[in-house]
Amino acid sequence: MDIGKGLLSTGLSALPVAAARPITSRAAEHERLKLRAYGHKTGYRLRMRAQTVLQAARGRSNTRIARESGLRLDTVRCWRGRFTE
């Protein structure tokens, strides 16, 4: 390993990362999330949370959801974790 290269530049992380919790939703729950995610009268925060949970249910990673939605990674992790509780 070259001295100028750190762990991050090689794609390795010094800290272990917990796997994202898988999300499964029932049909009724899924429909309710879709209404919230795409409803015109839904507040911004609730809409973003519902869209985040729907994307997680499709199997997308927290990093990808955060990047595509413009949310912070910590926010995506938090919302995903709350939904699975």
N, C-alpha and C positions, 0 to 999 in steps of 0.2 A: 504494500500500500504506500503510495506516495505521501510524503509528509504534508504536502499542501492540500490533500483531500481529507475531508472529515467524514464522519459516518453519514451525515445527511446527503452529501454529494454522491455517495455510493449507493444511496437508496436504502441504507440500513438505519434503523433507529436505535438509540441507546436505551430507550424506555419501552417496556412492553405496552401494547395497545390492546384494550379489550375489544372483542368482536361486537359489532352492533347487534342488538337484540332483534330477532326476526319478528315481523308483525304479521299476524293473521287476523282477518276481520270477517265477521259474518256478513251475509248479504244485506241485511237491514242496516247494519252499522256502516257498511261500505256505501250504501245509498245516501245515508245521512251525511257522511263525510263529503261525498260528491256535491250534495246540495250546498253544504257550507263552503266548499272550496271554489265553487263556480257561481254561487248566488250573488245577485247584484246588490242585495241589501245587507250582505254579510260584511262586518267590519274587517278592516285590513288585517289586523293581528290574527283574528280567528280564521280568516281565509288562508293566510300563509301557513298557519298551523295545520289546517286540514289538508292543504296541498302537500305539505311536508310528510304527513302521515300516509297519505295515498301513495306518494312516491316511494316511501320506505316499504309499504306493503307490496309494491311491484318489484322489490328486491334491490333497489338502488342503494348505493353506499351513502353514508353520512357526508363524506367529502364531496361526492358528486351532487347531492341535493343542495349542499351549502353553496357550491360554486354556481350551479344553475339558477338558484333562487336569489342569490345575493345576500343570504343570511350568514351569520357567523356559524362556524362549525359547532361551537359550544351550545348555541341555541338549538340547532338541529338535534344534537345528542340529547339535550334536555327534553325537548318535545317528544322525541321518539321514546325515551325512557318513561315519561309520564303516561303515554298512551299504553304501554305494555304492562303497566302496574295494575 
